[in-house]
Each structure stands twice: as C-alpha cells, then as structure tokens.
Amino acid sequence: MTRPVPDRFAAFLPTHEETELLQICWGPHGLANAAWQKQQAGLNGKGPAAFDRRTGSSLWKLRVPLLFALRRHQLEADPTLLTFLKAAYAAETARRDFCYGICRETIAELRPVTDRVVVLKGVSLAEAAYEDPALRHCHDLDLLLAEQAVVPAADRLRGCGFRPTPGRWAASAAHLELTHPSGFPVVLHARPFDPPWFAVDVNGFRQRACPLPALGEGAYAPAPADALCHVCAHAAYSGGRQALGWVGDAAAILARHLELDWNRLTQLALDSGLQRTVRTALAFLARALAAPVPDSCLPALADTAEPTPLRKALAHYGMQGSLRGKMGALLRVPGGLRSRRFILGSVGLPSADYLRWRYPRAWQRCRPACRAMHLLCCIGHRLRTSRCGWRRS
C-alpha cells in the first residue's frame, strides 16, 4: 500500500497569529470581526512597529489591506495606527503610478520584438485582481515572453538604457533580469516558474492571457485560473510567503472571478506536476478564509505518490525559499519524525537534479565540490538570516 507523501509545504503556511491577521484582511465579516477582537489590543499597542520590515516582520504587506478591512467591516482602531495605515496607502498609490509608468514604457519598447507580453505577479495582479491596485505592493516587473523572444528583448532593453542586474544576469535565457534606469528591476521570463521541473505549456499559458489595457497595448494578464495556479505554486517555493502576499493574491482572484474555471486550474496543476502544492494552498484558503473552493477540487488534486529525487528537489527549493534558513519551522511539520526527516534530508542532501540546476557551472566542474559548496551556502544563509532577517519580499 502506498504511503502518503509528507505534506512538506504545510510547515510553511502562515502561523496561527498570521492567519488571524489574514482573516481580518481577507476573510468574510464574521471571521474578520472575531479575529479583530483577538488581535486588536496587540496591534493597537504595537502600532507601526508591528509592521516594521527592519525587525523581520512578515506583516508589512498587510498595511493597506488592513486599512481597507477596517473600513469595510467598520472596525475600531487606534488613531495612531489608522494614521500610519493611511500614510502607507498614500505611498502605495504613488508607487502604483510609478510602477505602471515603467511597465508601459517597457512594453512599448518591446513592441518591435513581440506583440504579446504577459505580465506576471505583482503589477498584473494589482490591476487584474485587486479592487484597488494600491492593495498590492510591487517591487519588480515580471514579463513572460516567448522563449525565442527573451534574448532579443533583453538586447533591445539594454539598448534603451536598461542594464543587466549584477549577480542576477542568468547564463541561460530562461530568466534574465535587468534594471531600469530608475533602479526598478525588470525580469524577462521564458517560462512562468523558476524551477525547470514544472512541465507548463507556456504557449497555452500565453494564449489564454487576457488584455490589460491599463498597462499599454500588447500587455496581457494570465487567465484567472492560470493566475491562481501560478500564485499557489509560486507560494510553495518563494520567499514571498514570509510577507504573506500570496494569500491576498489568491483571495483577490477568487473575489474578483466568481466564475473561475476550476477544471482548467485542476488540469494545469496536474499536467505541470503542481497538484500537491496547489492543493495545500487551496486547502488553507478554504479552511482559514472560507474561500469558495469547490468540494470536488481538492480530491481531484490528491497526490499519494512516493517521494522521488525530483520531489525532494522541490521540497528543498520550497524549504530554502520560504524559510530562508529558519529551521525551527520544522517543528510545525505535521506527520511526525518521518516528515521532518524527509524535509531535512532534502535540504542537507538534495538530489542531483536540484544541484545540477542550482549550480550548473560547479556541477559540471566537480560534483563533490558542488555538494560541499551547497552545504556552505546553507550554513552561510542561516547565519545571515539569523542576524538580519529576510529583507526582500
């Protein structure tokens, strides 16, 4: 009899306290009101300090959503906290105009290279999913192009004053990061996900995209089902989970698109090998936020296959990406010792698939040295995060 795979992603879901704050921001009235009664004293007492990124707080992305929730549910808050949240809203509104301007400029420059640019993640979701774009903080611009267009697009942008980002200019053409003259990062992608193991039909993903007129001619956003699958899967290996932004992204998509094509989402997850990841994220949304996830969706995404080297590689990537070395979260892994041993083994001794992808040059030169370098990187990563926390969203 096949044993179920340890739910390696459950350890990286929001904590109980974070879940209550998310319920205030994105839950229905009853959940929001009950969660506010529990969190009100703590938030009013801490004030702006509760959202300070410099202290490693994971709540700073909830400033504007919390302001909207307080208004929507007519909840009382300390005047000092309200003033801070209103200032954050003003700052995000100004940042939205800045980001939109760079997006329009970049897509206009790419028009001779491609007539279809799919905008991923922050900027796309801000416009296509949220009731107010200021609810979604954006720190870079992610553009999905046809594979053959990535290098020509990068060359054209370099000719327009963009420069390759030091340390992030990839050797392959799958993901190329440049920096706008203003300092804003722009990433060109040949596939929706960073790890190469997800078998996504990129052409189908791009063709199903919907126009985004606010971002200029030729700008597109992923179809709602594709966007939700992308958000849930990206959450499983991205450090952005520490900022809890993925929960708001998913909740906004579900609120905006009540007639979501769940069959399309399920099929995309199954075809791409993302079913375990998407199922874990959707189960959390349904349980914690009473999200309208159909009863038939989660069983359709069930996965009981035994762990393989590829799955261990994905587990490792998720562990490193979301925890940033905070190994104490292993204590939250359900399933006892077996689950913790599974994750710990994937971190300390990842598969050859992972090492070959993560350190391509070192792997070609000397495989034992590559494994030693990986262990040193993990130790150094742990020391850095313990001292200053994870700064980037």
C-alpha positions in Angstrom: 0.0 0.0 0.0 1.4 3.4 -1.0 2.1 5.8 1.9 1.1 9.4 1.6 3.8 11.9 0.9 4.6 14.1 3.9 2.9 17.5 3.5 6.2 19.3 3.2 4.5 22.6 2.3 2.2 22.7 5.4 5.1 23.8 7.6 5.4 27.0 5.5 1.8 28.2 5.7 1.0 31.2 7.9 1.2 30.7 11.7 -1.9 30.9 13.8 -1.3 34.6 14.6 -0.6 35.4 11.0 -3.8 33.6 10.0 -5.9 35.7 12.3 -4.5 38.9 10.7 -5.2 37.4 7.2 -8.7 36.7 8.3 -9.1 40.4 9.2 -7.8 41.5 5.8 -9.4 38.9 3.5 -12.0 36.9 5.4 -15.8 37.3 5.5 -17.3 39.6 8.0 -17.8 37.1 10.8 -14.3 35.8 10.6 -12.8 39.2 10.3 -14.7 40.6 13.3 -13.8 37.6 15.5 -10.1 37.8 14.5 -10.0 41.6 15.2 -11.3 41.1 18.7 -8.3 38.8 19.4 -5.7 41.0 17.6 -7.0 44.5 18.4 -5.1 45.0 21.6 -1.8 43.8 20.3 -1.9 45.8 17.1 -3.1 49.0 18.8 -0.4 48.6 21.4 2.5 48.0 19.0 1.2 50.5 16.4 3.5 50.9 13.4 6.2 48.8 15.0 4.2 45.7 14.2 4.7 46.3 10.5 8.4 47.2 10.5 10.3 45.3 7.9 13.6 46.1 9.6 12.6 43.9 12.5 11.9 41.0 10.2 8.1 41.5 10.5 6.1 39.5 7.9 3.1 41.8 8.2 4.3 44.9 6.3 2.4 43.9 3.2 -0.8 43.9 5.2 -0.8 47.6 5.9 -3.1 48.7 3.1 -5.3 45.6 3.2 -5.8 46.1 6.9 -6.9 49.7 6.3 -9.4 48.6 3.7 -10.6 45.8 6.0 -11.1 48.2 9.0 -13.3 50.4 6.8 -15.2 47.5 5.1 -16.1 45.8 8.4 -16.4 49.1 10.4 -13.9 48.0 13.0 -12.5 50.5 15.5 -8.7 51.0 15.7 -6.3 53.3 17.5 -6.0 56.7 15.7 -2.2 56.4 15.6 -2.4 53.1 13.8 -5.0 54.5 11.4 -2.8 57.4 10.5 0.1 55.0 9.8 -2.1 52.8 7.6 -3.4 55.8 5.7 0.2 57.0 5.1 1.1 53.6 3.8 -1.9 53.7 1.4 -0.8 57.1 0.0 2.7 55.8 -0.5 1.5 52.7 -2.3 -0.8 54.8 -4.5 2.2 56.9 -5.6 4.3 53.7 -6.1 1.5 52.2 -8.3 1.7 55.2 -10.7 5.5 54.8 -10.8 5.3 51.0 -11.5 2.6 51.4 -14.1 4.7 54.0 -15.9 7.7 51.7 -16.1 5.5 48.9 -17.2 4.0 50.9 -20.1 7.4 52.2 -21.1 9.0 48.7 -21.1 6.2 47.1 -23.1 6.3 49.9 -25.6 10.0 49.3 -26.1 9.4 45.6 -26.6 6.6 46.1 -29.2 9.0 45.6 -32.2 10.1 42.3 -30.7 6.8 40.8 -29.6 3.1 41.9 -29.7 2.1 39.8 -26.6 3.8 40.4 -23.2 2.2 38.6 -20.3 2.7 40.5 -17.1 3.2 38.2 -14.1 2.7 38.5 -10.4 2.7 41.9 -8.7 1.8 44.5 -11.4 -0.5 42.1 -13.2 -2.4 41.1 -10.1 -2.7 44.7 -8.8 -4.6 45.7 -12.0 -6.4 42.5 -12.8 -7.4 41.1 -9.4 -7.5 43.7 -6.6 -10.3 46.3 -6.1 -7.6 49.0 -5.7 -4.1 48.4 -7.2 -2.6 50.1 -4.1 -3.6 47.0 -2.1 -0.8 45.0 -3.9 2.8 46.2 -3.3 5.0 45.7 -6.3 8.8 45.6 -6.1 9.7 44.5 -9.7 8.2 43.8 -13.1 8.0 40.2 -14.3 7.3 39.7 -18.0 6.6 36.3 -19.7 7.7 36.2 -23.4 8.0 33.5 -26.0 11.3 31.6 -25.5 12.8 32.9 -28.7 12.0 36.5 -27.9 13.7 36.7 -24.5 17.3 37.4 -25.7 16.2 39.8 -28.5 14.0 41.6 -25.9 16.9 41.9 -23.4 19.2 43.2 -26.1 16.6 45.9 -27.1 16.1 47.0 -23.5 19.9 47.2 -23.0 20.0 49.5 -26.0 17.4 51.7 -24.3 19.3 52.2 -21.1 18.4 49.1 -19.1 21.4 47.3 -17.6 22.0 43.7 -16.6 21.4 43.3 -12.8 24.7 42.3 -11.2 24.6 38.8 -9.8 21.2 38.1 -11.4 22.0 38.1 -15.1 21.4 34.4 -15.8 23.6 32.3 -18.0 20.5 30.8 -19.7 17.8 32.7 -21.4 15.1 31.3 -19.2 15.2 34.2 -16.8 17.1 37.4 -17.5 17.0 40.3 -15.0 17.7 43.9 -16.0 17.4 47.2 -14.1 15.5 50.1 -15.4 17.4 53.5 -15.3 15.3 54.4 -12.3 16.6 51.3 -10.4 13.4 49.2 -10.8 14.1 45.5 -11.6 12.6 44.1 -14.8 12.7 40.3 -15.2 12.2 38.6 -18.6 10.9 35.0 -18.3 10.7 32.2 -20.8 8.5 30.1 -18.5 6.1 31.0 -15.7 8.1 29.2 -12.9 11.7 29.5 -12.0 12.4 25.7 -11.4 12.6 23.9 -14.7 10.8 20.8 -13.4 7.3 22.1 -13.9 6.0 21.0 -17.3 3.9 24.1 -18.1 2.5 24.5 -21.6 4.0 28.0 -22.0 2.3 28.7 -25.4 -1.1 27.8 -24.0 -0.5 29.8 -20.9 0.3 32.9 -23.0 -2.5 32.4 -25.5 -5.1 32.2 -22.7 -4.0 35.5 -21.3 -6.4 38.5 -21.1 -5.6 42.0 -22.3 -4.6 44.6 -19.8 -5.3 48.0 -21.4 -4.2 50.0 -18.4 -0.7 48.7 -18.8 -0.4 49.6 -22.5 -1.0 48.0 -25.9 0.3 44.4 -26.0 0.1 43.9 -22.2 -1.7 40.8 -21.0 -2.5 39.2 -17.7 -2.7 35.4 -17.1 -6.2 33.9 -17.3 -7.8 33.8 -13.8 -7.4 30.0 -13.4 -3.8 30.2 -14.6 -3.1 33.2 -12.3 -4.5 31.3 -9.3 -2.4 28.2 -10.1 0.6 30.4 -10.6 0.1 32.2 -7.2 -0.4 29.0 -5.3 2.6 27.2 -6.9 4.9 30.2 -6.6 4.0 30.4 -2.9 5.4 27.0 -2.4 8.9 27.9 -3.2 9.1 31.7 -2.9 10.4 33.7 0.0 7.4 36.0 -0.6 5.4 33.7 1.6 7.1 35.3 4.6 5.3 38.5 3.6 2.0 36.6 3.3 1.3 38.4 0.0 0.3 35.2 -1.8 -2.7 34.8 0.4 -4.0 38.2 -0.6 -3.3 37.5 -4.2 -5.3 34.3 -4.1 -8.2 35.8 -2.1 -8.3 38.8 -4.6 -8.5 36.5 -7.6 -11.3 34.4 -6.0 -13.3 37.5 -5.1 -12.9 39.1 -8.5 -13.6 36.0 -10.6 -16.5 34.2 -9.1 -17.0 32.0 -12.2 -13.4 30.7 -12.1 -12.7 27.8 -14.4 -11.8 25.2 -11.8 -11.4 22.5 -14.3 -8.7 24.5 -16.1 -6.9 25.1 -12.8 -7.0 21.4 -11.9 -5.9 20.3 -15.3 -3.0 22.8 -15.3 -1.8 21.7 -11.9 -2.0 18.0 -12.8 -0.3 18.5 -16.2 2.5 20.6 -14.6 3.1 18.3 -11.6 2.0 21.1 -9.2 -1.1 19.3 -7.8 0.4 18.8 -4.3 1.5 22.4 -4.0 -1.8 23.9 -5.3 -3.9 21.5 -3.2 -2.1 22.6 0.0 -2.5 26.3 -0.7 -6.2 25.9 -1.7 -7.0 23.8 1.4 -5.5 26.6 3.6 -7.6 29.2 1.8 -10.8 27.2 2.2 -10.1 26.4 5.8 -8.8 29.7 7.1 -10.6 32.3 4.9 -13.7 30.3 3.9 -12.7 30.8 0.3 -15.1 29.4 -2.3 -13.1 26.4 -3.3 -15.4 23.7 -4.8 -15.7 20.4 -2.8 -14.6 18.5 -5.9 -11.4 20.4 -6.5 -9.2 19.2 -3.6 -9.9 15.5 -4.1 -9.1 15.9 -7.8 -5.7 17.3 -6.8 -4.9 14.5 -4.3 -1.4 13.0 -4.7 -0.2 9.9 -2.9 2.9 9.1 -4.9 6.1 8.2 -3.1 8.9 10.8 -2.8 11.3 10.8 -5.7 14.6 12.7 -6.2 12.6 15.3 -8.1 10.1 15.7 -5.3 13.0 16.1 -2.9 14.5 18.8 -5.1 11.2 20.6 -5.0 10.9 20.2 -1.2 14.4 21.6 -0.8 13.7 24.6 -3.0 10.5 25.3 -1.1 12.3 24.9 2.2 15.1 27.3 1.3 12.9 29.8 -0.5 10.2 30.2 2.2 12.1 29.7 5.4 15.3 31.4 4.4 17.2 29.1 6.8 14.7 29.2 9.7 15.0 25.5 10.5 12.8 25.9 13.6 9.8 25.7 11.4 10.4 22.0 11.1 8.7 21.7 14.5 5.4 22.8 12.8 5.6 20.0 10.2 2.7 17.5 10.6 3.4 13.8 10.3 6.0 13.4 13.0 9.6 12.4 12.6 9.2 10.9 9.1 8.0 14.3 7.6 10.8 16.2 9.4 13.4 13.6 8.2 12.1 13.9 4.7 12.5 17.7 4.6 15.8 17.8 6.5 17.3 15.2 4.2 16.2 17.2 1.1 17.8 20.3 2.5 21.1 18.8 3.6 21.5 16.3 0.8 19.4 17.5 -2.2 19.1 15.4 -5.3 21.4 15.7 -8.3 18.6 17.3 -10.2 18.5 20.2 -7.8 22.3 20.7 -7.7 22.6 20.5 -11.4 20.0 23.2 -11.8 21.1 25.4 -8.9 24.8 25.3 -9.5 25.2 24.4 -13.2 28.9 25.5 -13.6 30.1 24.0 -10.4 28.2 20.7 -11.1 30.0 20.4 -14.5 33.4 21.0 -13.0 33.4 18.9 -9.8 30.3 17.3 -8.3 31.7 16.6 -4.8 32.8 20.2 -4.6 29.4 21.3 -5.6 27.8 19.4 -2.7 30.3 20.9 -0.3 29.6 24.4 -1.7 25.9 23.8 -1.2 26.4 22.9 2.5 28.5 26.1 3.0 25.8 28.2 1.3 23.1 26.7 3.6 25.2 27.5 6.6 26.0 31.0 5.5 22.4 31.6 4.6 21.3 30.5 8.0 23.8 32.9 9.7 22.7 35.8 7.6 19.0 35.3 8.2 19.5 34.9 11.9 21.3 38.2 12.1 19.2 40.5 9.9 16.1 38.6 8.8 14.9 38.3 5.2 14.5 41.8 3.7 13.3 41.2 0.2 9.7 40.5 -0.5 
